[in-house]
Every structure is written in C-alpha cells, then in structure tokens.
Amino acid sequence: MTSPAGPGLFAGNVAFYDRYRLGYPDRLLQRLVALAGLAPGDSVLDLGTGTGMLAIPLARLGLKVTALDPEPAMMAAAKTAAQASNVVVDFRAGGSGDLTPGLGPFKLVAIGRSFHWMDRAATLAMLDRIVEPGGGVALFHDAHPPVEENGWFKILYDVARKFGRDECEHVRERNGGHRRYEPFLFASAFTELDWLSVTIRQTLEIDDIIGRAFSMSTCSPERLGGKQEAFAAQLRAALQEVSPDGRFTEVAELVALLARRPD
C-alpha cells in the first residue's frame, strides 16, 4: 500500500495544522464511541494521526489508543500535545503501508482527513484483518455547507486555484468522483454504514483563514515555495474586499462515518 503522503510532505504544515484546522467536537466523538459500543480500555488505532486531533480526545475518553503517522514533525507535535493533555498514547512511525496483521486487534480504527491519501481498497482489506469481530472503521472529515456565511471559503479556493491548486494529483482524483467513501466501503468487508455529524458556527479573522489555507496540502508552504507571500497577500486583499473589518463567520459540519461488518 503506497501513498503520496510520505514523510516530508506535511513537515511545514504542522504549526498551521495544529492551530487552524478544525478539531472534532467532544459530542461527536462521544456519540461515535456509544454507537461503536466502545468501553474504557478498548483498543483503538488512529491511522494518520497528524497532530493527534483524534488520538488525544479518544484517549481522554479512556480508550487505549495507538497512533500512526509517517511524518516525523506531525508525530512530534502529537506527542507534545498528548503530554500537555496528560494522556497516554502509543505513538508509532508509519502509515497505511506499514499495517500488518500483528499490529491489532483493534475494536475501532479511526482515520481523520487522510483516507484519500491511502490506497483505500488495500487499506480496508488489511483493516479487515486487524479489526476484531464486532469492531469497525470510522472515517472523519469536515464540510462547509453552501450557506451565505461561508462565502469566504469560495474566496480561499478561488485564490488557491490561481496558485495551481487544481494541478495537485489528489485534487484531480477527487474531482473525478473519488472523494466519496461509499464505493470503497461497499467493496470491502465494512458495508454497514452509519453517519454522525455535528455542525458548528464560529467567528474567523483573516489570519485564521490564511492559516487554514497554509494547513492544506494544496496551499502548503512547501508547495507554494517562493509564492507563499504573494498567495497570502492576494487572499488577504480578496477577503478584505468582502469584509473590511476582517471578520467572518464559519459554518462547518464535522462528520464521522462508522463502517462495520454486517451481522
């Protein structure tokens, strides 16, 4: 199982990712834990943990969490955050290509905003071997409904396109219809699907939006290179045209899809 998201790709995103990416609300995770039938002490794998946005709150809920990520800088940030939160997480270097049957068993495998980087069919086939009977896979993502308050989101993407966002390989793939999880899940052992979601509303400032952009692989400092300052300047100017005081509202849906084997 190979992935374009190997070590180094997100090294420069860490500070932006940790500060500006949307976290997962506790009430979403609590509902997932209840639906999945998890109890304190159950083993959970956070695959592609990033800065620990899932691993740490799941550990707070009393679960025994193992967290994998191929990016050393992300892993270092996650370890620091876990220590600050006073929780124990078993952090290990690796990604979907490093999964082996001996790694499990797990009652749940959580994947937050990274499934699209993986060989999804091969990953699900391996997860079938390490998820215990009665367990499942939870895929997380966020979405922005097309409401008027989210107009800033279109501005961000319009500027990103001027700087080559649509040339990224995984963006072209998702534009071809592969962002949806269902085709991969229905072709796997995990075909019983339940969607859970929580919608939040919060205030953003221009620097928050620029930081969010830099947290994305399509607008990362590495990818923009010498164009980083020009990108930030164009995005700032476009946002200020809409809101001179620099304040915006974000309406976002945080989603978890729990996939289990049929009884």
C-alpha beads as a LAMMPS data file, in Angstrom:
LAMMPS data file: protein, C-alpha beads

263 atoms
262 bonds

1 atom types
1 bond types

-500.0 500.0 xlo xhi
-500.0 500.0 ylo yhi
-500.0 500.0 zlo zhi

Masses

1 110.0

Atoms # bond

1 1 1 0.000 0.000 0.000
2 1 1 1.680 3.181 -1.138
3 1 1 0.664 6.773 -0.654
4 1 1 1.858 10.099 -1.996
5 1 1 1.704 11.416 1.559
6 1 1 5.094 10.172 2.685
7 1 1 7.479 11.742 5.191
8 1 1 8.261 15.373 4.438
9 1 1 5.078 16.318 2.583
10 1 1 3.442 17.895 5.649
11 1 1 6.569 18.907 7.573
12 1 1 5.935 22.636 7.081
13 1 1 2.195 22.353 7.756
14 1 1 2.472 21.281 11.373
15 1 1 2.158 24.646 13.138
16 1 1 -0.664 25.734 10.826
17 1 1 -2.454 22.386 11.021
18 1 1 -2.363 22.230 14.797
19 1 1 -3.613 25.803 15.234
20 1 1 -6.016 26.387 12.362
21 1 1 -7.560 23.063 11.319
22 1 1 -10.992 22.237 12.711
23 1 1 -10.951 19.908 15.684
24 1 1 -13.561 17.238 16.311
25 1 1 -16.206 18.195 18.903
26 1 1 -16.385 16.028 22.005
27 1 1 -20.065 15.371 21.425
28 1 1 -19.284 13.867 18.006
29 1 1 -16.687 11.530 19.492
30 1 1 -18.944 10.602 22.402
31 1 1 -21.730 9.650 20.004
32 1 1 -19.293 7.602 17.923
33 1 1 -17.976 5.774 20.975
34 1 1 -21.526 4.944 22.060
35 1 1 -22.608 3.760 18.598
36 1 1 -19.463 1.663 18.168
37 1 1 -20.038 0.069 21.572
38 1 1 -16.630 1.099 22.890
39 1 1 -15.780 0.794 26.571
40 1 1 -12.852 2.218 28.560
41 1 1 -9.749 0.185 27.835
42 1 1 -10.817 -0.892 24.345
43 1 1 -8.021 -0.709 21.765
44 1 1 -8.283 1.956 19.058
45 1 1 -5.928 2.726 16.166
46 1 1 -5.697 6.312 14.906
47 1 1 -4.276 5.854 11.411
48 1 1 -2.722 9.049 10.044
49 1 1 -2.913 10.772 13.411
50 1 1 -1.341 14.065 12.298
51 1 1 -1.084 16.286 15.362
52 1 1 -3.259 13.940 17.430
53 1 1 -6.640 15.595 16.867
54 1 1 -8.387 12.226 17.238
55 1 1 -5.888 10.240 19.293
56 1 1 -5.834 12.656 22.223
57 1 1 -9.601 13.123 22.761
58 1 1 -10.157 9.379 22.273
59 1 1 -7.534 8.703 24.950
60 1 1 -9.315 11.194 27.226
61 1 1 -12.411 9.015 26.886
62 1 1 -10.480 6.135 28.446
63 1 1 -9.625 4.230 25.272
64 1 1 -6.280 2.533 24.683
65 1 1 -5.012 4.424 21.647
66 1 1 -2.248 3.532 19.206
67 1 1 -1.439 6.326 16.739
68 1 1 0.448 6.040 13.433
69 1 1 1.749 8.765 11.150
70 1 1 4.561 8.784 8.564
71 1 1 5.517 12.440 9.141
72 1 1 8.054 12.870 11.991
73 1 1 7.187 16.549 12.517
74 1 1 3.484 15.735 12.883
75 1 1 4.314 12.914 15.289
76 1 1 6.493 15.187 17.419
77 1 1 3.668 17.728 17.686
78 1 1 1.198 14.988 18.597
79 1 1 3.466 13.672 21.359
80 1 1 3.857 17.167 22.802
81 1 1 0.082 17.697 22.729
82 1 1 -0.549 14.335 24.413
83 1 1 1.875 15.183 27.206
84 1 1 0.224 18.579 27.676
85 1 1 -3.174 16.850 27.859
86 1 1 -1.829 14.305 30.357
87 1 1 -2.975 11.296 28.320
88 1 1 -1.119 8.163 27.260
89 1 1 -0.981 7.342 23.540
90 1 1 1.248 4.724 21.908
91 1 1 2.743 6.738 19.036
92 1 1 4.417 4.812 16.225
93 1 1 6.015 5.948 12.985
94 1 1 4.240 4.617 9.905
95 1 1 1.287 4.884 7.595
96 1 1 -1.226 2.666 5.860
97 1 1 1.578 0.841 4.049
98 1 1 3.036 -0.239 7.391
99 1 1 -0.074 -2.025 8.640
100 1 1 0.393 -5.702 9.469
101 1 1 -1.970 -8.297 10.957
102 1 1 0.196 -8.392 14.070
103 1 1 -0.499 -4.750 14.856
104 1 1 -4.024 -5.475 16.075
105 1 1 -6.541 -6.414 17.068
106 1 1 -8.443 -3.151 17.460
107 1 1 -12.064 -2.507 18.296
108 1 1 -12.000 0.628 16.140
109 1 1 -9.712 2.159 13.527
110 1 1 -10.159 5.937 13.199
111 1 1 -8.944 7.804 10.107
112 1 1 -9.195 11.583 10.187
113 1 1 -8.968 13.530 6.915
114 1 1 -6.319 11.186 5.497
115 1 1 -8.179 8.303 3.832
116 1 1 -7.822 9.984 0.414
117 1 1 -4.019 9.704 0.714
118 1 1 -4.180 5.937 1.056
119 1 1 -4.618 3.016 -1.275
120 1 1 -8.165 2.757 0.020
121 1 1 -9.053 -0.723 -1.202
122 1 1 -5.797 -2.238 0.059
123 1 1 -6.054 -0.371 3.374
124 1 1 -9.591 -1.629 4.008
125 1 1 -8.517 -5.185 3.139
126 1 1 -5.765 -5.011 5.749
127 1 1 -8.064 -3.381 8.291
128 1 1 -10.397 -6.356 7.876
129 1 1 -7.537 -8.430 9.282
130 1 1 -6.778 -6.227 12.295
131 1 1 -10.250 -5.057 13.330
132 1 1 -11.730 -7.540 15.764
133 1 1 -15.194 -9.091 15.306
134 1 1 -17.835 -6.513 16.190
135 1 1 -15.411 -3.681 15.543
136 1 1 -15.369 -1.070 12.818
137 1 1 -13.669 1.708 10.917
138 1 1 -14.506 5.396 11.450
139 1 1 -13.700 7.876 8.669
140 1 1 -13.711 11.562 9.625
141 1 1 -13.906 14.712 7.553
142 1 1 -15.317 18.215 7.604
143 1 1 -17.525 20.047 5.130
144 1 1 -18.735 23.593 4.598
145 1 1 -22.401 23.879 3.649
146 1 1 -23.141 26.325 0.803
147 1 1 -24.618 28.972 3.097
148 1 1 -24.031 32.694 2.658
149 1 1 -21.815 32.899 5.739
150 1 1 -19.323 30.552 4.108
151 1 1 -18.641 32.878 1.197
152 1 1 -15.045 33.292 2.413
153 1 1 -14.480 29.609 1.669
154 1 1 -15.067 30.154 -2.047
155 1 1 -12.694 33.122 -1.983
156 1 1 -9.984 30.934 -0.450
157 1 1 -10.414 28.296 -3.142
158 1 1 -10.574 30.830 -5.970
159 1 1 -7.205 32.255 -4.894
160 1 1 -5.788 28.754 -4.379
161 1 1 -6.743 27.862 -7.952
162 1 1 -4.748 30.826 -9.239
163 1 1 -1.743 29.276 -7.494
164 1 1 -2.218 25.831 -9.030
165 1 1 -4.471 24.043 -6.567
166 1 1 -6.268 22.093 -9.290
167 1 1 -2.969 20.753 -10.602
168 1 1 -2.477 18.604 -7.494
169 1 1 -2.913 14.925 -8.315
170 1 1 -5.228 14.066 -5.429
171 1 1 -7.431 17.091 -6.215
172 1 1 -7.880 15.903 -9.796
173 1 1 -8.761 12.452 -8.478
174 1 1 -11.394 13.781 -6.092
175 1 1 -12.862 15.955 -8.829
176 1 1 -13.321 12.694 -10.710
177 1 1 -15.684 11.438 -8.036
178 1 1 -13.384 9.517 -5.714
179 1 1 -13.845 11.672 -2.646
180 1 1 -16.877 9.657 -1.608
181 1 1 -16.164 6.818 0.780
182 1 1 -19.111 4.583 -0.060
183 1 1 -17.741 2.904 -3.233
184 1 1 -14.659 1.727 -1.363
185 1 1 -16.577 0.637 1.719
186 1 1 -19.238 -1.269 -0.185
187 1 1 -16.431 -3.137 -1.968
188 1 1 -14.887 -4.032 1.416
189 1 1 -15.938 -6.090 4.416
190 1 1 -17.238 -2.933 6.152
191 1 1 -20.592 -2.376 4.453
192 1 1 -22.864 -1.394 7.347
193 1 1 -22.639 2.399 7.350
194 1 1 -23.803 4.976 9.882
195 1 1 -23.218 8.717 9.506
196 1 1 -22.775 11.004 12.509
197 1 1 -22.324 14.760 12.267
198 1 1 -22.109 17.918 14.327
199 1 1 -22.467 21.424 12.880
200 1 1 -20.634 24.334 14.459
201 1 1 -20.698 28.099 13.907
202 1 1 -17.741 30.287 14.834
203 1 1 -16.064 33.614 14.106
204 1 1 -12.907 33.782 11.994
205 1 1 -10.466 36.563 11.238
206 1 1 -8.398 36.909 8.082
207 1 1 -5.289 35.452 9.712
208 1 1 -7.331 32.379 10.689
209 1 1 -8.340 31.839 7.069
210 1 1 -4.790 32.301 5.788
211 1 1 -3.552 29.876 8.434
212 1 1 -6.208 27.378 7.418
213 1 1 -5.034 27.658 3.814
214 1 1 -1.415 27.022 4.783
215 1 1 -2.512 23.917 6.701
216 1 1 -3.756 22.338 3.456
217 1 1 -1.505 20.247 1.223
218 1 1 -2.649 22.253 -1.813
219 1 1 -1.527 25.565 -0.278
220 1 1 1.280 24.389 1.972
221 1 1 4.433 26.480 2.370
222 1 1 6.371 23.657 0.653
223 1 1 4.094 23.625 -2.352
224 1 1 3.877 27.412 -2.706
225 1 1 7.607 27.900 -2.220
226 1 1 8.582 31.436 -3.136
227 1 1 4.937 32.264 -3.895
228 1 1 3.820 31.941 -0.281
229 1 1 3.846 35.669 0.469
230 1 1 2.113 36.503 -2.808
231 1 1 -0.576 33.922 -2.077
232 1 1 -1.174 35.337 1.416
233 1 1 -1.306 38.899 0.058
234 1 1 -3.821 38.034 -2.672
235 1 1 -6.000 36.094 -0.261
236 1 1 -5.902 38.896 2.315
237 1 1 -6.835 41.510 -0.291
238 1 1 -9.713 39.408 -1.657
239 1 1 -11.086 38.825 1.842
240 1 1 -10.820 42.491 2.823
241 1 1 -12.870 43.469 -0.216
242 1 1 -15.740 41.459 1.231
243 1 1 -15.210 42.316 4.881
244 1 1 -13.125 45.447 5.563
245 1 1 -13.116 44.731 9.303
246 1 1 -11.566 41.327 8.617
247 1 1 -14.207 39.287 10.445
248 1 1 -16.059 36.303 9.013
249 1 1 -18.348 33.506 10.157
250 1 1 -17.701 29.835 9.563
251 1 1 -20.422 27.191 9.483
252 1 1 -18.824 23.762 9.365
253 1 1 -20.041 20.194 9.613
254 1 1 -17.748 17.699 11.343
255 1 1 -18.582 14.202 10.156
256 1 1 -17.801 10.645 11.232
257 1 1 -18.776 7.644 9.114
258 1 1 -18.776 4.421 11.109
259 1 1 -18.418 1.353 8.889
260 1 1 -18.919 -2.122 10.322
261 1 1 -19.241 -5.639 9.052
262 1 1 -22.849 -6.850 8.693
263 1 1 -24.043 -9.138 11.480

Bonds

1 1 1 2
2 1 2 3
3 1 3 4
4 1 4 5
5 1 5 6
6 1 6 7
7 1 7 8
8 1 8 9
9 1 9 10
10 1 10 11
11 1 11 12
12 1 12 13
13 1 13 14
14 1 14 15
15 1 15 16
16 1 16 17
17 1 17 18
18 1 18 19
19 1 19 20
20 1 20 21
21 1 21 22
22 1 22 23
23 1 23 24
24 1 24 25
25 1 25 26
26 1 26 27
27 1 27 28
28 1 28 29
29 1 29 30
30 1 30 31
31 1 31 32
32 1 32 33
33 1 33 34
34 1 34 35
35 1 35 36
36 1 36 37
37 1 37 38
38 1 38 39
39 1 39 40
40 1 40 41
41 1 41 42
42 1 42 43
43 1 43 44
44 1 44 45
45 1 45 46
46 1 46 47
47 1 47 48
48 1 48 49
49 1 49 50
50 1 50 51
51 1 51 52
52 1 52 53
53 1 53 54
54 1 54 55
55 1 55 56
56 1 56 57
57 1 57 58
58 1 58 59
59 1 59 60
60 1 60 61
61 1 61 62
62 1 62 63
63 1 63 64
64 1 64 65
65 1 65 66
66 1 66 67
67 1 67 68
68 1 68 69
69 1 69 70
70 1 70 71
71 1 71 72
72 1 72 73
73 1 73 74
74 1 74 75
75 1 75 76
76 1 76 77
77 1 77 78
78 1 78 79
79 1 79 80
80 1 80 81
81 1 81 82
82 1 82 83
83 1 83 84
84 1 84 85
85 1 85 86
86 1 86 87
87 1 87 88
88 1 88 89
89 1 89 90
90 1 90 91
91 1 91 92
92 1 92 93
93 1 93 94
94 1 94 95
95 1 95 96
96 1 96 97
97 1 97 98
98 1 98 99
99 1 99 100
100 1 100 101
101 1 101 102
102 1 102 103
103 1 103 104
104 1 104 105
105 1 105 106
106 1 106 107
107 1 107 108
108 1 108 109
109 1 109 110
110 1 110 111
111 1 111 112
112 1 112 113
113 1 113 114
114 1 114 115
115 1 115 116
116 1 116 117
117 1 117 118
118 1 118 119
119 1 119 120
120 1 120 121
121 1 121 122
122 1 122 123
123 1 123 124
124 1 124 125
125 1 125 126
126 1 126 127
127 1 127 128
128 1 128 129
129 1 129 130
130 1 130 131
131 1 131 132
132 1 132 133
133 1 133 134
134 1 134 135
135 1 135 136
136 1 136 137
137 1 137 138
138 1 138 139
139 1 139 140
140 1 140 141
141 1 141 142
142 1 142 143
143 1 143 144
144 1 144 145
145 1 145 146
146 1 146 147
147 1 147 148
148 1 148 149
149 1 149 150
150 1 150 151
151 1 151 152
152 1 152 153
153 1 153 154
154 1 154 155
155 1 155 156
156 1 156 157
157 1 157 158
158 1 158 159
159 1 159 160
160 1 160 161
161 1 161 162
162 1 162 163
163 1 163 164
164 1 164 165
165 1 165 166
166 1 166 167
167 1 167 168
168 1 168 169
169 1 169 170
170 1 170 171
171 1 171 172
172 1 172 173
173 1 173 174
174 1 174 175
175 1 175 176
176 1 176 177
177 1 177 178
178 1 178 179
179 1 179 180
180 1 180 181
181 1 181 182
182 1 182 183
183 1 183 184
184 1 184 185
185 1 185 186
186 1 186 187
187 1 187 188
188 1 188 189
189 1 189 190
190 1 190 191
191 1 191 192
192 1 192 193
193 1 193 194
194 1 194 195
195 1 195 196
196 1 196 197
197 1 197 198
198 1 198 199
199 1 199 200
200 1 200 201
201 1 201 202
202 1 202 203
203 1 203 204
204 1 204 205
205 1 205 206
206 1 206 207
207 1 207 208
208 1 208 209
209 1 209 210
210 1 210 211
211 1 211 212
212 1 212 213
213 1 213 214
214 1 214 215
215 1 215 216
216 1 216 217
217 1 217 218
218 1 218 219
219 1 219 220
220 1 220 221
221 1 221 222
222 1 222 223
223 1 223 224
224 1 224 225
225 1 225 226
226 1 226 227
227 1 227 228
228 1 228 229
229 1 229 230
230 1 230 231
231 1 231 232
232 1 232 233
233 1 233 234
234 1 234 235
235 1 235 236
236 1 236 237
237 1 237 238
238 1 238 239
239 1 239 240
240 1 240 241
241 1 241 242
242 1 242 243
243 1 243 244
244 1 244 245
245 1 245 246
246 1 246 247
247 1 247 248
248 1 248 249
249 1 249 250
250 1 250 251
251 1 251 252
252 1 252 253
253 1 253 254
254 1 254 255
255 1 255 256
256 1 256 257
257 1 257 258
258 1 258 259
259 1 259 260
260 1 260 261
261 1 261 262
262 1 262 263
